[in-house]
Amino acid sequence: MLPSALALQFQKPAFYHPASGTQLTEVLNRAKLRSQDLLLSLFDFFENNSLKIEDFERKEGSYSRTVLQRLDSGYEAMVARWDKGAVTPIHGHPDFALIYIVKGALKETLYVKEGTTINKELTTIHYSGEYTYHNGIQGRLDNAIHQVRAMQDSLSLHIYSDDALKGEVFAS
């Protein structure tokens, strides 16, 4: 169930990625996102409203997914609520994946696929107000291979070019 506050009107933000110096609008343009205004409005909503982590379903010791929008083109926007210590399996994504940390801190460990094995490449902690994104190869579900761990109770907004649950899962 979505918070009733999601029915509010939205305006475009100008989010900035501190690590790359890239504006969020540039990221979404590169992804050829047809409903860019809608998704930018979601970011604006989360930036400018005081949603609480408690507004979203909790799965004790894990994370929950609340789908906000699924477009005919395949794009999906969803919110994840994370309990501290919750961790995903190592998994891949469709060609475009973006995570915006609404509240809290998430540790992302990136992996590179080499043949049939994956190797750890980089670990970064993303904090409230930051985002990370990955552009990969269209039609593949092993792009942006990563594992995410909640460093504290957290809330994040995710945008994917297809249903994220279709992504390839790898053994740890």
C-alpha positions in Angstrom: 0.0 0.0 0.0 1.4 3.4 -1.0 1.5 6.3 1.4 -1.4 8.7 0.7 1.1 11.5 0.4 2.2 10.1 -3.0 -0.9 11.7 -4.6 0.7 15.2 -4.2 1.7 17.3 -7.3 5.3 17.2 -8.4 7.9 19.6 -9.8 11.3 18.8 -11.5 14.4 18.9 -9.3 18.0 19.4 -10.4 19.7 16.5 -8.7 23.5 16.4 -8.8 25.7 13.3 -8.6 28.6 14.4 -6.4 31.0 11.7 -7.6 30.6 12.3 -11.4 29.3 15.9 -11.5 26.4 14.7 -13.5 22.9 16.2 -13.2 20.2 13.6 -12.9 18.4 14.9 -16.0 21.5 14.1 -18.0 21.5 10.5 -16.6 17.9 10.0 -17.6 18.5 11.6 -21.0 21.3 9.1 -21.7 19.0 6.3 -20.7 16.5 7.5 -23.4 13.8 7.5 -20.7 10.5 8.4 -22.3 8.7 9.3 -19.1 11.5 11.3 -17.7 9.2 14.0 -16.2 7.2 11.5 -14.2 10.4 9.9 -12.8 12.0 13.2 -12.1 8.9 14.2 -10.2 9.3 11.1 -8.0 12.8 12.3 -7.0 11.4 15.7 -6.3 8.7 14.3 -4.2 11.1 12.2 -2.1 13.5 15.2 -1.8 10.8 17.7 -0.6 8.4 15.6 1.5 9.0 14.2 4.9 8.1 10.6 4.2 9.1 8.3 7.0 10.6 4.9 6.6 7.6 3.6 8.6 5.4 4.7 5.7 6.5 1.6 3.8 6.1 -2.1 4.5 8.8 -3.6 6.7 10.3 -7.1 6.4 12.2 -7.7 9.6 15.9 -8.3 8.9 15.4 -7.8 5.2 14.0 -5.3 2.7 10.6 -4.7 1.0 9.8 -3.5 -2.5 6.9 -1.1 -3.2 6.3 -0.6 -6.9 5.3 3.0 -7.7 5.1 2.8 -11.5 5.6 0.3 -14.2 5.5 1.6 -17.8 4.6 -0.3 -20.9 8.1 0.4 -22.2 9.4 -1.8 -19.3 10.6 1.0 -17.0 9.9 0.4 -13.3 10.1 2.8 -10.3 10.0 1.3 -6.9 10.8 2.1 -3.3 12.8 -0.3 -1.0 12.6 -0.1 2.7 15.7 -1.6 4.4 16.2 -2.9 7.9 19.8 -2.3 9.2 21.9 -5.2 8.1 19.6 -6.3 5.3 21.6 -7.6 2.3 20.7 -8.6 -1.2 22.1 -11.5 -3.0 24.7 -10.6 -5.7 22.6 -9.8 -8.7 22.5 -8.1 -12.1 20.1 -5.7 -13.7 18.6 -4.7 -17.0 20.5 -2.1 -19.1 19.6 0.9 -16.9 19.5 0.9 -13.1 19.5 3.9 -10.8 19.2 4.0 -6.9 18.5 7.2 -5.0 19.0 7.0 -1.2 16.1 8.8 0.3 17.1 8.2 3.9 19.9 6.2 5.5 23.0 4.6 4.1 23.5 1.7 1.7 26.8 0.0 1.0 27.1 -1.1 -2.7 29.7 -3.7 -3.7 30.1 -3.9 -7.5 31.3 -7.0 -9.3 32.6 -7.6 -12.8 31.7 -10.7 -14.8 34.6 -12.5 -16.4 33.4 -15.6 -18.3 31.5 -17.6 -15.8 32.9 -16.0 -12.7 32.4 -12.7 -11.0 35.1 -10.7 -9.2 34.6 -7.9 -6.6 35.6 -4.5 -8.1 34.6 -1.7 -5.8 32.7 -0.9 -2.6 31.0 2.4 -2.0 28.7 3.7 0.8 25.9 5.9 -0.5 24.2 8.3 1.9 20.8 10.2 2.0 20.5 12.5 -1.0 23.0 10.6 -3.1 22.4 8.4 -6.1 24.2 5.8 -8.2 23.4 4.6 -11.6 24.6 2.1 -14.2 24.2 1.9 -18.0 24.7 -1.5 -19.5 23.9 -3.6 -22.5 20.3 -3.5 -23.6 18.6 -6.9 -23.5 21.0 -8.4 -20.9 20.1 -9.0 -17.3 23.7 -9.2 -16.0 24.5 -5.5 -16.1 25.4 -3.5 -12.9 26.2 -6.7 -10.9 26.2 -5.7 -7.3 25.3 -6.5 -3.7 23.6 -3.9 -1.5 23.7 -3.9 2.3 21.8 -1.5 4.6 24.3 0.2 7.0 21.2 1.6 8.9 17.4 1.5 8.5 17.1 3.1 5.0 14.7 4.0 2.3 15.7 4.1 -1.4 14.0 4.9 -4.7 15.0 2.6 -7.7 14.4 3.1 -11.4 15.1 0.3 -13.8 14.6 -0.2 -17.6 12.8 -3.4 -16.9 11.5 -5.4 -14.0 14.5 -5.7 -11.6 13.4 -9.1 -10.4 14.4 -10.5 -13.8 18.1 -9.7 -13.1 20.5 -12.6 -13.0 21.4 -13.8 -9.4 24.9 -15.1 -8.7 26.2 -17.4 -5.9 28.1 -15.6 -3.2 
